[in-house]
Amino acid sequence: MDIAGAEVLRQRIAQQENWRQARAVRVGSQPSFDPDGHALESFRSGVRYYRSQQRLEWHDGRHETVTRTLCKRLIDGAWEADVVVEGSRLVA
């Protein structure tokens, strides 16, 4: 294994250890692996941030590009998902 491969493996192990902080994961009431793990961008104790997504939406008779980011927080022993609107802009 080269240095880059070792770093990828280290990150995967760290993100899995972070996911397993939740009691709900350890007892089986939440999945043993994060189902959104493919989009995970960063994490720290009790919070996980995922890749932002942009969508074209219709608001007040106009199209807007809306950017949302999935965030999961460890609350009472379980991961709870929340979608944060990062911003929007009108489409000309």
Biotite code that builds the C-alpha atoms (Angstrom):
import biotite.structure as struc

atoms = struc.array([
    struc.Atom([0.000, 0.000, 0.000], chain_id="A", res_id=1, res_name="MET", atom_name="CA", element="C"),
    struc.Atom([1.342, 3.446, -0.908], chain_id="A", res_id=2, res_name="ASP", atom_name="CA", element="C"),
    struc.Atom([1.103, 6.616, 1.206], chain_id="A", res_id=3, res_name="ILE", atom_name="CA", element="C"),
    struc.Atom([-2.044, 7.872, -0.570], chain_id="A", res_id=4, res_name="ALA", atom_name="CA", element="C"),
    struc.Atom([-3.791, 4.529, -0.081], chain_id="A", res_id=5, res_name="GLY", atom_name="CA", element="C"),
    struc.Atom([-2.834, 4.487, 3.582], chain_id="A", res_id=6, res_name="ALA", atom_name="CA", element="C"),
    struc.Atom([-4.297, 7.970, 4.038], chain_id="A", res_id=7, res_name="GLU", atom_name="CA", element="C"),
    struc.Atom([-7.589, 6.949, 2.383], chain_id="A", res_id=8, res_name="VAL", atom_name="CA", element="C"),
    struc.Atom([-7.784, 3.909, 4.663], chain_id="A", res_id=9, res_name="LEU", atom_name="CA", element="C"),
    struc.Atom([-6.988, 6.018, 7.741], chain_id="A", res_id=10, res_name="ARG", atom_name="CA", element="C"),
    struc.Atom([-9.793, 8.459, 6.815], chain_id="A", res_id=11, res_name="GLN", atom_name="CA", element="C"),
    struc.Atom([-12.310, 5.627, 6.266], chain_id="A", res_id=12, res_name="ARG", atom_name="CA", element="C"),
    struc.Atom([-11.474, 4.127, 9.666], chain_id="A", res_id=13, res_name="ILE", atom_name="CA", element="C"),
    struc.Atom([-11.765, 7.539, 11.350], chain_id="A", res_id=14, res_name="ALA", atom_name="CA", element="C"),
    struc.Atom([-15.147, 8.275, 9.732], chain_id="A", res_id=15, res_name="GLN", atom_name="CA", element="C"),
    struc.Atom([-16.439, 4.839, 10.762], chain_id="A", res_id=16, res_name="GLN", atom_name="CA", element="C"),
    struc.Atom([-15.281, 5.385, 14.343], chain_id="A", res_id=17, res_name="GLU", atom_name="CA", element="C"),
    struc.Atom([-17.045, 8.757, 14.281], chain_id="A", res_id=18, res_name="ASN", atom_name="CA", element="C"),
    struc.Atom([-20.254, 7.103, 13.008], chain_id="A", res_id=19, res_name="TRP", atom_name="CA", element="C"),
    struc.Atom([-20.066, 4.483, 15.769], chain_id="A", res_id=20, res_name="ARG", atom_name="CA", element="C"),
    struc.Atom([-20.195, 7.190, 18.467], chain_id="A", res_id=21, res_name="GLN", atom_name="CA", element="C"),
    struc.Atom([-23.960, 6.805, 18.316], chain_id="A", res_id=22, res_name="ALA", atom_name="CA", element="C"),
    struc.Atom([-25.418, 4.351, 20.792], chain_id="A", res_id=23, res_name="ARG", atom_name="CA", element="C"),
    struc.Atom([-28.177, 3.693, 18.219], chain_id="A", res_id=24, res_name="ALA", atom_name="CA", element="C"),
    struc.Atom([-25.532, 2.424, 15.758], chain_id="A", res_id=25, res_name="VAL", atom_name="CA", element="C"),
    struc.Atom([-23.895, 0.192, 18.349], chain_id="A", res_id=26, res_name="ARG", atom_name="CA", element="C"),
    struc.Atom([-27.209, -1.419, 19.386], chain_id="A", res_id=27, res_name="VAL", atom_name="CA", element="C"),
    struc.Atom([-28.432, -1.821, 15.807], chain_id="A", res_id=28, res_name="GLY", atom_name="CA", element="C"),
    struc.Atom([-31.319, 0.654, 15.640], chain_id="A", res_id=29, res_name="SER", atom_name="CA", element="C"),
    struc.Atom([-29.376, 2.695, 13.045], chain_id="A", res_id=30, res_name="GLN", atom_name="CA", element="C"),
    struc.Atom([-27.312, 1.216, 10.186], chain_id="A", res_id=31, res_name="PRO", atom_name="CA", element="C"),
    struc.Atom([-23.781, 0.051, 11.016], chain_id="A", res_id=32, res_name="SER", atom_name="CA", element="C"),
    struc.Atom([-22.457, 2.186, 8.131], chain_id="A", res_id=33, res_name="PHE", atom_name="CA", element="C"),
    struc.Atom([-23.564, 5.706, 7.253], chain_id="A", res_id=34, res_name="ASP", atom_name="CA", element="C"),
    struc.Atom([-25.897, 5.343, 4.229], chain_id="A", res_id=35, res_name="PRO", atom_name="CA", element="C"),
    struc.Atom([-24.749, 8.801, 3.065], chain_id="A", res_id=36, res_name="ASP", atom_name="CA", element="C"),
    struc.Atom([-21.079, 8.076, 3.716], chain_id="A", res_id=37, res_name="GLY", atom_name="CA", element="C"),
    struc.Atom([-20.213, 8.330, 0.013], chain_id="A", res_id=38, res_name="HIS", atom_name="CA", element="C"),
    struc.Atom([-20.945, 12.087, 0.200], chain_id="A", res_id=39, res_name="ALA", atom_name="CA", element="C"),
    struc.Atom([-19.298, 12.758, 3.581], chain_id="A", res_id=40, res_name="LEU", atom_name="CA", element="C"),
    struc.Atom([-16.965, 15.747, 3.377], chain_id="A", res_id=41, res_name="GLU", atom_name="CA", element="C"),
    struc.Atom([-16.005, 16.400, 6.973], chain_id="A", res_id=42, res_name="SER", atom_name="CA", element="C"),
    struc.Atom([-16.793, 15.331, 10.500], chain_id="A", res_id=43, res_name="PHE", atom_name="CA", element="C"),
    struc.Atom([-15.941, 16.072, 14.068], chain_id="A", res_id=44, res_name="ARG", atom_name="CA", element="C"),
    struc.Atom([-17.258, 14.757, 17.320], chain_id="A", res_id=45, res_name="SER", atom_name="CA", element="C"),
    struc.Atom([-21.033, 14.738, 17.069], chain_id="A", res_id=46, res_name="GLY", atom_name="CA", element="C"),
    struc.Atom([-21.433, 16.467, 13.663], chain_id="A", res_id=47, res_name="VAL", atom_name="CA", element="C"),
    struc.Atom([-21.085, 15.205, 10.071], chain_id="A", res_id=48, res_name="ARG", atom_name="CA", element="C"),
    struc.Atom([-21.216, 17.407, 6.939], chain_id="A", res_id=49, res_name="TYR", atom_name="CA", element="C"),
    struc.Atom([-21.945, 16.128, 3.453], chain_id="A", res_id=50, res_name="TYR", atom_name="CA", element="C"),
    struc.Atom([-21.372, 17.367, -0.096], chain_id="A", res_id=51, res_name="ARG", atom_name="CA", element="C"),
    struc.Atom([-23.639, 20.291, -0.998], chain_id="A", res_id=52, res_name="SER", atom_name="CA", element="C"),
    struc.Atom([-26.222, 19.844, -3.713], chain_id="A", res_id=53, res_name="GLN", atom_name="CA", element="C"),
    struc.Atom([-27.761, 22.427, -6.014], chain_id="A", res_id=54, res_name="GLN", atom_name="CA", element="C"),
    struc.Atom([-31.288, 22.224, -7.403], chain_id="A", res_id=55, res_name="ARG", atom_name="CA", element="C"),
    struc.Atom([-33.361, 24.444, -9.606], chain_id="A", res_id=56, res_name="LEU", atom_name="CA", element="C"),
    struc.Atom([-36.567, 25.367, -7.749], chain_id="A", res_id=57, res_name="GLU", atom_name="CA", element="C"),
    struc.Atom([-39.605, 27.515, -8.417], chain_id="A", res_id=58, res_name="TRP", atom_name="CA", element="C"),
    struc.Atom([-40.308, 30.247, -5.799], chain_id="A", res_id=59, res_name="HIS", atom_name="CA", element="C"),
    struc.Atom([-42.689, 33.188, -6.097], chain_id="A", res_id=60, res_name="ASP", atom_name="CA", element="C"),
    struc.Atom([-42.979, 32.774, -9.859], chain_id="A", res_id=61, res_name="GLY", atom_name="CA", element="C"),
    struc.Atom([-39.212, 32.640, -10.455], chain_id="A", res_id=62, res_name="ARG", atom_name="CA", element="C"),
    struc.Atom([-36.596, 29.971, -10.842], chain_id="A", res_id=63, res_name="HIS", atom_name="CA", element="C"),
    struc.Atom([-33.855, 29.883, -8.220], chain_id="A", res_id=64, res_name="GLU", atom_name="CA", element="C"),
    struc.Atom([-30.775, 27.754, -7.841], chain_id="A", res_id=65, res_name="THR", atom_name="CA", element="C"),
    struc.Atom([-30.835, 26.561, -4.231], chain_id="A", res_id=66, res_name="VAL", atom_name="CA", element="C"),
    struc.Atom([-27.796, 25.067, -2.494], chain_id="A", res_id=67, res_name="THR", atom_name="CA", element="C"),
    struc.Atom([-28.460, 22.655, 0.364], chain_id="A", res_id=68, res_name="ARG", atom_name="CA", element="C"),
    struc.Atom([-26.100, 20.726, 2.608], chain_id="A", res_id=69, res_name="THR", atom_name="CA", element="C"),
    struc.Atom([-26.983, 17.603, 4.559], chain_id="A", res_id=70, res_name="LEU", atom_name="CA", element="C"),
    struc.Atom([-25.753, 17.671, 8.146], chain_id="A", res_id=71, res_name="CYS", atom_name="CA", element="C"),
    struc.Atom([-26.136, 14.939, 10.767], chain_id="A", res_id=72, res_name="LYS", atom_name="CA", element="C"),
    struc.Atom([-25.868, 15.649, 14.470], chain_id="A", res_id=73, res_name="ARG", atom_name="CA", element="C"),
    struc.Atom([-25.527, 13.205, 17.307], chain_id="A", res_id=74, res_name="LEU", atom_name="CA", element="C"),
    struc.Atom([-28.548, 13.846, 19.538], chain_id="A", res_id=75, res_name="ILE", atom_name="CA", element="C"),
    struc.Atom([-29.508, 11.621, 22.453], chain_id="A", res_id=76, res_name="ASP", atom_name="CA", element="C"),
    struc.Atom([-27.384, 8.760, 21.139], chain_id="A", res_id=77, res_name="GLY", atom_name="CA", element="C"),
    struc.Atom([-28.659, 8.772, 17.539], chain_id="A", res_id=78, res_name="ALA", atom_name="CA", element="C"),
    struc.Atom([-27.722, 10.518, 14.308], chain_id="A", res_id=79, res_name="TRP", atom_name="CA", element="C"),
    struc.Atom([-30.386, 13.025, 13.273], chain_id="A", res_id=80, res_name="GLU", atom_name="CA", element="C"),
    struc.Atom([-30.311, 14.500, 9.775], chain_id="A", res_id=81, res_name="ALA", atom_name="CA", element="C"),
    struc.Atom([-30.954, 18.118, 8.948], chain_id="A", res_id=82, res_name="ASP", atom_name="CA", element="C"),
    struc.Atom([-30.758, 19.928, 5.627], chain_id="A", res_id=83, res_name="VAL", atom_name="CA", element="C"),
    struc.Atom([-29.218, 23.392, 5.777], chain_id="A", res_id=84, res_name="VAL", atom_name="CA", element="C"),
    struc.Atom([-30.006, 25.884, 3.001], chain_id="A", res_id=85, res_name="VAL", atom_name="CA", element="C"),
    struc.Atom([-26.652, 27.444, 2.183], chain_id="A", res_id=86, res_name="GLU", atom_name="CA", element="C"),
    struc.Atom([-28.026, 29.977, -0.254], chain_id="A", res_id=87, res_name="GLY", atom_name="CA", element="C"),
    struc.Atom([-30.027, 30.651, -3.370], chain_id="A", res_id=88, res_name="SER", atom_name="CA", element="C"),
    struc.Atom([-29.788, 32.850, -6.427], chain_id="A", res_id=89, res_name="ARG", atom_name="CA", element="C"),
    struc.Atom([-32.277, 33.843, -9.066], chain_id="A", res_id=90, res_name="LEU", atom_name="CA", element="C"),
    struc.Atom([-31.861, 32.342, -12.508], chain_id="A", res_id=91, res_name="VAL", atom_name="CA", element="C"),
    struc.Atom([-32.040, 34.924, -15.259], chain_id="A", res_id=92, res_name="ALA", atom_name="CA", element="C"),
])
